[in-house]
């Protein structure tokens, strides 16, 4: 009789990998959105005069 344990472990591994891929894709989307936001801020010279943005620069 052949055990199905190996198949069960493979299914868990595939599910784990799929979850990791989804997480990485979501992180990449968030990073690209941040890049777009930062480029918009960079293009608007007046935003750099705000105290909020000065505090970001000083705390980085």
PyMOL Python script that loads the backbone (N, CA, C, O; Angstrom):
from pymol import cmd

cmd.read_pdbstr("""\
ATOM      1  N   UNK A   1       0.833  -1.187   0.000  1.00  0.00           N
ATOM      2  CA  UNK A   1       0.000   0.000   0.000  1.00  0.00           C
ATOM      3  C   UNK A   1       0.880   1.253   0.000  1.00  0.00           C
ATOM      4  O   UNK A   1       1.810   1.364   0.798  1.00  0.00           O
ATOM      5  N   UNK A   2       0.581   2.190  -0.894  1.00  0.00           N
ATOM      6  CA  UNK A   2       1.370   3.420  -1.023  1.00  0.00           C
ATOM      7  C   UNK A   2       0.749   4.497  -0.137  1.00  0.00           C
ATOM      8  O   UNK A   2      -0.465   4.700  -0.132  1.00  0.00           O
ATOM      9  N   UNK A   3       1.609   5.176   0.609  1.00  0.00           N
ATOM     10  CA  UNK A   3       1.148   6.224   1.519  1.00  0.00           C
ATOM     11  C   UNK A   3       0.896   7.521   0.746  1.00  0.00           C
ATOM     12  O   UNK A   3       1.626   7.857  -0.187  1.00  0.00           O
ATOM     13  N   UNK A   4      -0.138   8.230   1.148  1.00  0.00           N
ATOM     14  CA  UNK A   4      -0.449   9.526   0.533  1.00  0.00           C
ATOM     15  C   UNK A   4       0.201  10.684   1.278  1.00  0.00           C
ATOM     16  O   UNK A   4      -0.024  11.843   0.930  1.00  0.00           O
ATOM     17  N   UNK A   5       1.016  10.384   2.311  1.00  0.00           N
ATOM     18  CA  UNK A   5       1.662  11.437   3.097  1.00  0.00           C
ATOM     19  C   UNK A   5       2.514  12.345   2.222  1.00  0.00           C
ATOM     20  O   UNK A   5       2.524  13.562   2.411  1.00  0.00           O
ATOM     21  N   UNK A   6       3.225  11.760   1.269  1.00  0.00           N
ATOM     22  CA  UNK A   6       4.093  12.554   0.397  1.00  0.00           C
ATOM     23  C   UNK A   6       3.273  13.567  -0.398  1.00  0.00           C
ATOM     24  O   UNK A   6       3.675  14.722  -0.538  1.00  0.00           O
ATOM     25  N   UNK A   7       2.141  13.140  -0.912  1.00  0.00           N
ATOM     26  CA  UNK A   7       1.276  14.044  -1.686  1.00  0.00           C
ATOM     27  C   UNK A   7       0.712  15.146  -0.795  1.00  0.00           C
ATOM     28  O   UNK A   7       0.610  16.299  -1.213  1.00  0.00           O
ATOM     29  N   UNK A   8       0.350  14.791   0.421  1.00  0.00           N
ATOM     30  CA  UNK A   8      -0.186  15.789   1.345  1.00  0.00           C
ATOM     31  C   UNK A   8       0.884  16.841   1.633  1.00  0.00           C
ATOM     32  O   UNK A   8       0.594  18.037   1.636  1.00  0.00           O
ATOM     33  N   UNK A   9       2.115  16.400   1.876  1.00  0.00           N
ATOM     34  CA  UNK A   9       3.202  17.342   2.136  1.00  0.00           C
ATOM     35  C   UNK A   9       3.480  18.216   0.918  1.00  0.00           C
ATOM     36  O   UNK A   9       3.764  19.406   1.057  1.00  0.00           O
ATOM     37  N   UNK A  10       3.400  17.633  -0.269  1.00  0.00           N
ATOM     38  CA  UNK A  10       3.613  18.410  -1.490  1.00  0.00           C
ATOM     39  C   UNK A  10       2.517  19.462  -1.648  1.00  0.00           C
ATOM     40  O   UNK A  10       2.795  20.594  -2.044  1.00  0.00           O
ATOM     41  N   UNK A  11       1.267  19.091  -1.341  1.00  0.00           N
ATOM     42  CA  UNK A  11       0.160  20.053  -1.423  1.00  0.00           C
ATOM     43  C   UNK A  11       0.380  21.204  -0.459  1.00  0.00           C
ATOM     44  O   UNK A  11       0.126  22.360  -0.797  1.00  0.00           O
ATOM     45  N   UNK A  12       0.854  20.890   0.750  1.00  0.00           N
ATOM     46  CA  UNK A  12       1.121  21.949   1.734  1.00  0.00           C
ATOM     47  C   UNK A  12       2.251  22.847   1.263  1.00  0.00           C
ATOM     48  O   UNK A  12       2.209  24.064   1.440  1.00  0.00           O
ATOM     49  N   UNK A  13       3.260  22.234   0.662  1.00  0.00           N
ATOM     50  CA  UNK A  13       4.387  23.020   0.154  1.00  0.00           C
ATOM     51  C   UNK A  13       3.934  23.941  -0.973  1.00  0.00           C
ATOM     52  O   UNK A  13       4.312  25.112  -1.000  1.00  0.00           O
ATOM     53  N   UNK A  14       3.139  23.437  -1.891  1.00  0.00           N
ATOM     54  CA  UNK A  14       2.636  24.262  -3.000  1.00  0.00           C
ATOM     55  C   UNK A  14       1.788  25.406  -2.456  1.00  0.00           C
ATOM     56  O   UNK A  14       1.907  26.539  -2.921  1.00  0.00           O
ATOM     57  N   UNK A  15       0.938  25.123  -1.484  1.00  0.00           N
ATOM     58  CA  UNK A  15       0.112  26.176  -0.872  1.00  0.00           C
ATOM     59  C   UNK A  15       0.987  27.218  -0.195  1.00  0.00           C
ATOM     60  O   UNK A  15       0.729  28.416  -0.308  1.00  0.00           O
ATOM     61  N   UNK A  16       2.027  26.768   0.513  1.00  0.00           N
ATOM     62  CA  UNK A  16       2.957  27.688   1.177  1.00  0.00           C
ATOM     63  C   UNK A  16       3.651  28.581   0.153  1.00  0.00           C
ATOM     64  O   UNK A  16       3.756  29.792   0.344  1.00  0.00           O
ATOM     65  N   UNK A  17       4.123  27.974  -0.935  1.00  0.00           N
ATOM     66  CA  UNK A  17       4.805  28.737  -1.982  1.00  0.00           C
ATOM     67  C   UNK A  17       3.847  29.739  -2.622  1.00  0.00           C
ATOM     68  O   UNK A  17       4.225  30.889  -2.847  1.00  0.00           O
ATOM     69  N   UNK A  18       2.625  29.327  -2.915  1.00  0.00           N
ATOM     70  CA  UNK A  18       1.633  30.236  -3.494  1.00  0.00           C
ATOM     71  C   UNK A  18       1.375  31.423  -2.568  1.00  0.00           C
ATOM     72  O   UNK A  18       1.274  32.560  -3.030  1.00  0.00           O
ATOM     73  N   UNK A  19       1.269  31.165  -1.269  1.00  0.00           N
ATOM     74  CA  UNK A  19       1.052  32.247  -0.301  1.00  0.00           C
ATOM     75  C   UNK A  19       2.241  33.198  -0.260  1.00  0.00           C
ATOM     76  O   UNK A  19       2.066  34.413  -0.168  1.00  0.00           O
ATOM     77  N   UNK A  20       3.442  32.650  -0.328  1.00  0.00           N
ATOM     78  CA  UNK A  20       4.647  33.492  -0.334  1.00  0.00           C
ATOM     79  C   UNK A  20       4.686  34.355  -1.583  1.00  0.00           C
ATOM     80  O   UNK A  20       4.989  35.546  -1.509  1.00  0.00           O
ATOM     81  N   UNK A  21       4.381  33.758  -2.730  1.00  0.00           N
ATOM     82  CA  UNK A  21       4.378  34.508  -3.996  1.00  0.00           C
ATOM     83  C   UNK A  21       3.361  35.644  -3.931  1.00  0.00           C
ATOM     84  O   UNK A  21       3.655  36.769  -4.335  1.00  0.00           O
ATOM     85  N   UNK A  22       2.177  35.353  -3.428  1.00  0.00           N
ATOM     86  CA  UNK A  22       1.139  36.384  -3.298  1.00  0.00           C
ATOM     87  C   UNK A  22       1.622  37.519  -2.399  1.00  0.00           C
ATOM     88  O   UNK A  22       1.417  38.693  -2.708  1.00  0.00           O
ATOM     89  N   UNK A  23       2.254  37.172  -1.306  1.00  0.00           N
ATOM     90  CA  UNK A  23       2.774  38.192  -0.391  1.00  0.00           C
ATOM     91  C   UNK A  23       3.831  39.062  -1.047  1.00  0.00           C
ATOM     92  O   UNK A  23       3.834  40.281  -0.871  1.00  0.00           O
ATOM     93  N   UNK A  24       4.725  38.446  -1.800  1.00  0.00           N
ATOM     94  CA  UNK A  24       5.789  39.191  -2.475  1.00  0.00           C
ATOM     95  C   UNK A  24       5.210  40.098  -3.554  1.00  0.00           C
ATOM     96  O   UNK A  24       5.643  41.241  -3.701  1.00  0.00           O
ATOM     97  N   UNK A  25       4.241  39.599  -4.304  1.00  0.00           N
ATOM     98  CA  UNK A  25       3.593  40.407  -5.339  1.00  0.00           C
ATOM     99  C   UNK A  25       2.921  41.624  -4.699  1.00  0.00           C
ATOM    100  O   UNK A  25       3.021  42.733  -5.223  1.00  0.00           O
ATOM    101  N   UNK A  26       2.239  41.422  -3.570  1.00  0.00           N
ATOM    102  CA  UNK A  26       1.588  42.537  -2.878  1.00  0.00           C
ATOM    103  C   UNK A  26       2.613  43.550  -2.380  1.00  0.00           C
ATOM    104  O   UNK A  26       2.380  44.756  -2.467  1.00  0.00           O
ATOM    105  N   UNK A  27       3.745  43.076  -1.859  1.00  0.00           N
ATOM    106  CA  UNK A  27       4.799  43.982  -1.411  1.00  0.00           C
ATOM    107  C   UNK A  27       5.357  44.778  -2.579  1.00  0.00           C
ATOM    108  O   UNK A  27       5.623  45.973  -2.452  1.00  0.00           O
ATOM    109  N   UNK A  28       5.534  44.117  -3.713  1.00  0.00           N
ATOM    110  CA  UNK A  28       6.055  44.801  -4.896  1.00  0.00           C
ATOM    111  C   UNK A  28       5.088  45.889  -5.351  1.00  0.00           C
ATOM    112  O   UNK A  28       5.511  46.987  -5.711  1.00  0.00           O
ATOM    113  N   UNK A  29       3.789  45.587  -5.337  1.00  0.00           N
ATOM    114  CA  UNK A  29       2.784  46.591  -5.714  1.00  0.00           C
ATOM    115  C   UNK A  29       2.861  47.790  -4.787  1.00  0.00           C
ATOM    116  O   UNK A  29       2.804  48.932  -5.243  1.00  0.00           O
ATOM    117  N   UNK A  30       2.991  47.542  -3.487  1.00  0.00           N
ATOM    118  CA  UNK A  30       3.090  48.631  -2.514  1.00  0.00           C
ATOM    119  C   UNK A  30       4.334  49.472  -2.766  1.00  0.00           C
ATOM    120  O   UNK A  30       4.288  50.697  -2.655  1.00  0.00           O
ATOM    121  N   UNK A  31       5.444  48.824  -3.105  1.00  0.00           N
ATOM    122  CA  UNK A  31       6.678  49.569  -3.374  1.00  0.00           C
ATOM    123  C   UNK A  31       6.549  50.419  -4.631  1.00  0.00           C
ATOM    124  O   UNK A  31       7.006  51.562  -4.652  1.00  0.00           O
ATOM    125  N   UNK A  32       5.930  49.873  -5.685  1.00  0.00           N
ATOM    126  CA  UNK A  32       5.735  50.669  -6.900  1.00  0.00           C
ATOM    127  C   UNK A  32       4.801  51.847  -6.640  1.00  0.00           C
ATOM    128  O   UNK A  32       5.006  52.929  -7.189  1.00  0.00           O
ATOM    129  N   UNK A  33       3.781  51.649  -5.812  1.00  0.00           N
ATOM    130  CA  UNK A  33       2.890  52.757  -5.462  1.00  0.00           C
ATOM    131  C   UNK A  33       3.655  53.823  -4.683  1.00  0.00           C
ATOM    132  O   UNK A  33       3.436  55.016  -4.890  1.00  0.00           O
ATOM    133  N   UNK A  34       4.544  53.406  -3.796  1.00  0.00           N
ATOM    134  CA  UNK A  34       5.358  54.353  -3.043  1.00  0.00           C
ATOM    135  C   UNK A  34       6.293  55.114  -3.965  1.00  0.00           C
ATOM    136  O   UNK A  34       6.482  56.319  -3.805  1.00  0.00           O
ATOM    137  N   UNK A  35       6.878  54.418  -4.930  1.00  0.00           N
ATOM    138  CA  UNK A  35       7.749  55.085  -5.904  1.00  0.00           C
ATOM    139  C   UNK A  35       6.966  56.138  -6.672  1.00  0.00           C
ATOM    140  O   UNK A  35       7.454  57.251  -6.863  1.00  0.00           O
ATOM    141  N   UNK A  36       5.759  55.803  -7.115  1.00  0.00           N
ATOM    142  CA  UNK A  36       4.933  56.771  -7.844  1.00  0.00           C
ATOM    143  C   UNK A  36       4.618  57.980  -6.973  1.00  0.00           C
ATOM    144  O   UNK A  36       4.701  59.119  -7.434  1.00  0.00           O
ATOM    145  N   UNK A  37       4.256  57.738  -5.715  1.00  0.00           N
ATOM    146  CA  UNK A  37       3.945  58.829  -4.796  1.00  0.00           C
ATOM    147  C   UNK A  37       5.159  59.723  -4.580  1.00  0.00           C
ATOM    148  O   UNK A  37       5.045  60.948  -4.625  1.00  0.00           O
ATOM    149  N   UNK A  38       6.317  59.118  -4.348  1.00  0.00           N
ATOM    150  CA  UNK A  38       7.528  59.904  -4.122  1.00  0.00           C
ATOM    151  C   UNK A  38       7.914  60.701  -5.358  1.00  0.00           C
ATOM    152  O   UNK A  38       8.390  61.830  -5.233  1.00  0.00           O
ATOM    153  N   UNK A  39       7.721  60.143  -6.548  1.00  0.00           N
ATOM    154  CA  UNK A  39       8.013  60.899  -7.767  1.00  0.00           C
ATOM    155  C   UNK A  39       7.074  62.088  -7.919  1.00  0.00           C
ATOM    156  O   UNK A  39       7.490  63.152  -8.376  1.00  0.00           O
ATOM    157  N   UNK A  40       5.799  61.913  -7.537  1.00  0.00           N
ATOM    158  CA  UNK A  40       4.853  63.030  -7.598  1.00  0.00           C
ATOM    159  C   UNK A  40       5.249  64.118  -6.609  1.00  0.00           C
ATOM    160  O   UNK A  40       5.187  65.306  -6.926  1.00  0.00           O
ATOM    161  N   UNK A  41       5.654  63.712  -5.418  1.00  0.00           N
ATOM    162  CA  UNK A  41       6.091  64.684  -4.407  1.00  0.00           C
ATOM    163  C   UNK A  41       7.323  65.424  -4.911  1.00  0.00           C
ATOM    164  O   UNK A  41       7.433  66.640  -4.752  1.00  0.00           O
ATOM    165  N   UNK A  42       8.245  64.690  -5.516  1.00  0.00           N
ATOM    166  CA  UNK A  42       9.479  65.288  -6.026  1.00  0.00           C
ATOM    167  C   UNK A  42       9.180  66.308  -7.119  1.00  0.00           C
ATOM    168  O   UNK A  42       9.844  67.341  -7.198  1.00  0.00           O
ATOM    169  N   UNK A  43       8.192  66.031  -7.956  1.00  0.00           N
ATOM    170  CA  UNK A  43       7.848  66.920  -9.069  1.00  0.00           C
ATOM    171  C   UNK A  43       7.180  68.212  -8.580  1.00  0.00           C
ATOM    172  O   UNK A  43       7.292  69.253  -9.227  1.00  0.00           O
ATOM    173  N   UNK A  44       6.494  68.142  -7.448  1.00  0.00           N
ATOM    174  CA  UNK A  44       5.821  69.318  -6.923  1.00  0.00           C
ATOM    175  C   UNK A  44       6.758  70.012  -5.934  1.00  0.00           C
ATOM    176  O   UNK A  44       6.819  69.648  -4.759  1.00  0.00           O
ATOM    177  N   UNK A  45       7.478  71.004  -6.421  1.00  0.00           N
ATOM    178  CA  UNK A  45       8.519  71.667  -5.621  1.00  0.00           C
ATOM    179  C   UNK A  45       7.967  72.311  -4.355  1.00  0.00           C
ATOM    180  O   UNK A  45       8.676  72.387  -3.351  1.00  0.00           O
ATOM    181  N   UNK A  46       6.730  72.771  -4.377  1.00  0.00           N
ATOM    182  CA  UNK A  46       6.156  73.463  -3.222  1.00  0.00           C
ATOM    183  C   UNK A  46       5.914  72.523  -2.044  1.00  0.00           C
ATOM    184  O   UNK A  46       5.904  72.958  -0.892  1.00  0.00           O
ATOM    185  N   UNK A  47       5.721  71.252  -2.328  1.00  0.00           N
ATOM    186  CA  UNK A  47       5.487  70.309  -1.241  1.00  0.00           C
ATOM    187  C   UNK A  47       6.709  70.174  -0.346  1.00  0.00           C
ATOM    188  O   UNK A  47       6.579  69.860   0.837  1.00  0.00           O
ATOM    189  N   UNK A  48       7.887  70.406  -0.893  1.00  0.00           N
ATOM    190  CA  UNK A  48       9.126  70.311  -0.118  1.00  0.00           C
ATOM    191  C   UNK A  48       9.237  71.377   0.950  1.00  0.00           C
ATOM    192  O   UNK A  48      10.070  71.266   1.849  1.00  0.00           O
ATOM    193  N   UNK A  49       8.406  72.417   0.868  1.00  0.00           N
ATOM    194  CA  UNK A  49       8.459  73.492   1.841  1.00  0.00           C
ATOM    195  C   UNK A  49       7.636  73.186   3.093  1.00  0.00           C
ATOM    196  O   UNK A  49       7.751  73.893   4.094  1.00  0.00           O
ATOM    197  N   UNK A  50       6.822  72.157   3.046  1.00  0.00           N
ATOM    198  CA  UNK A  50       5.955  71.830   4.172  1.00  0.00           C
ATOM    199  C   UNK A  50       6.765  71.270   5.333  1.00  0.00           C
ATOM    200  O   UNK A  50       7.745  70.553   5.130  1.00  0.00           O
ATOM    201  N   UNK A  51       6.354  71.601   6.541  1.00  0.00           N
ATOM    202  CA  UNK A  51       7.039  71.090   7.725  1.00  0.00           C
ATOM    203  C   UNK A  51       6.997  69.571   7.790  1.00  0.00           C
ATOM    204  O   UNK A  51       7.943  68.937   8.259  1.00  0.00           O
ATOM    205  N   UNK A  52       5.886  68.984   7.313  1.00  0.00           N
ATOM    206  CA  UNK A  52       5.758  67.536   7.330  1.00  0.00           C
ATOM    207  C   UNK A  52       6.882  66.882   6.538  1.00  0.00           C
ATOM    208  O   UNK A  52       7.505  65.928   7.003  1.00  0.00           O
ATOM    209  N   UNK A  53       7.138  67.400   5.339  1.00  0.00           N
ATOM    210  CA  UNK A  53       8.166  66.810   4.505  1.00  0.00           C
ATOM    211  C   UNK A  53       9.565  67.104   5.051  1.00  0.00           C
ATOM    212  O   UNK A  53      10.474  66.287   4.905  1.00  0.00           O
ATOM    213  N   UNK A  54       9.738  68.266   5.676  1.00  0.00           N
ATOM    214  CA  UNK A  54      11.020  68.561   6.311  1.00  0.00           C
ATOM    215  C   UNK A  54      11.286  67.579   7.432  1.00  0.00           C
ATOM    216  O   UNK A  54      12.418  67.129   7.607  1.00  0.00           O
ATOM    217  N   UNK A  55      10.258  67.238   8.193  1.00  0.00           N
ATOM    218  CA  UNK A  55      10.454  66.293   9.288  1.00  0.00           C
ATOM    219  C   UNK A  55      10.791  64.903   8.752  1.00  0.00           C
ATOM    220  O   UNK A  55      11.556  64.170   9.379  1.00  0.00           O
ATOM    221  N   UNK A  56      10.226  64.530   7.596  1.00  0.00           N
ATOM    222  CA  UNK A  56      10.569  63.242   6.989  1.00  0.00           C
ATOM    223  C   UNK A  56      12.047  63.209   6.601  1.00  0.00           C
ATOM    224  O   UNK A  56      12.741  62.218   6.831  1.00  0.00           O
ATOM    225  N   UNK A  57      12.507  64.290   6.020  1.00  0.00           N
ATOM    226  CA  UNK A  57      13.901  64.359   5.581  1.00  0.00           C
ATOM    227  C   UNK A  57      14.827  64.310   6.780  1.00  0.00           C
ATOM    228  O   UNK A  57      15.838  63.608   6.749  1.00  0.00           O
ATOM    229  N   UNK A  58      14.499  65.050   7.846  1.00  0.00           N
ATOM    230  CA  UNK A  58      15.353  65.102   9.016  1.00  0.00           C
ATOM    231  C   UNK A  58      15.368  63.793   9.787  1.00  0.00           C
ATOM    232  O   UNK A  58      16.343  63.497  10.477  1.00  0.00           O
ATOM    233  N   UNK A  59      14.306  63.005   9.685  1.00  0.00           N
ATOM    234  CA  UNK A  59      14.226  61.748  10.430  1.00  0.00           C
ATOM    235  C   UNK A  59      14.718  60.548   9.634  1.00  0.00           C
ATOM    236  O   UNK A  59      14.739  59.434  10.158  1.00  0.00           O
ATOM    237  N   UNK A  60      15.109  60.746   8.391  1.00  0.00           N
ATOM    238  CA  UNK A  60      15.539  59.597   7.591  1.00  0.00           C
ATOM    239  C   UNK A  60      17.031  59.354   7.730  1.00  0.00           C
ATOM    240  O   UNK A  60      17.564  58.424   7.123  1.00  0.00           O
TER     241      UNK A  60
END
""", "prot")
cmd.dss("prot")
cmd.show_as("cartoon", "prot")
cmd.util.cbc("prot")
cmd.orient("prot")
